[in-house]
Amino acid sequence: MGQGGSSYFESNVLYKFNAHEKKVTCCSVAPDGKILATCSSDSKISLWSLQTGNLLHTLSDHEKEVTSLTFSGPIMASSSKDGLVYLWQYQTSSKQPNPRRSSRLGEFFCFILL
């Protein structure tokens, strides 16, 4: 830590990920640290190898802008302006390299009672 709580790090660009046609809205790293997922206004999700920088898969099930995604164990969840949340099973092994959508949840509303 530097003075006053600031920190210093050396910036080195490892990879430039460029596969989306429109702006990237969110990104997340898988728990194993091997995959980076990016989502975009182009309604697609891209999965990248953090070891090589290569594009592994493009997921295009959403019909509108994908607004967020997150990983939890072997599941990746994505949400979109189409009102749906998709749960994906993803594999990094060569036996089953293609992500597969495991569930499609309808519109989700959350109410907080005080």
ABEGO torsion letter per residue (X at the ends): XBBGGBBBBBBBBABBBBABABBBABBBBBAAGABBBBBBAAGBBBBBBAAAGBBABBBAABABBBABBBBBEABBBBBBAAGBBBBBBBBABAABABBBBABBBBBBBBBBBX
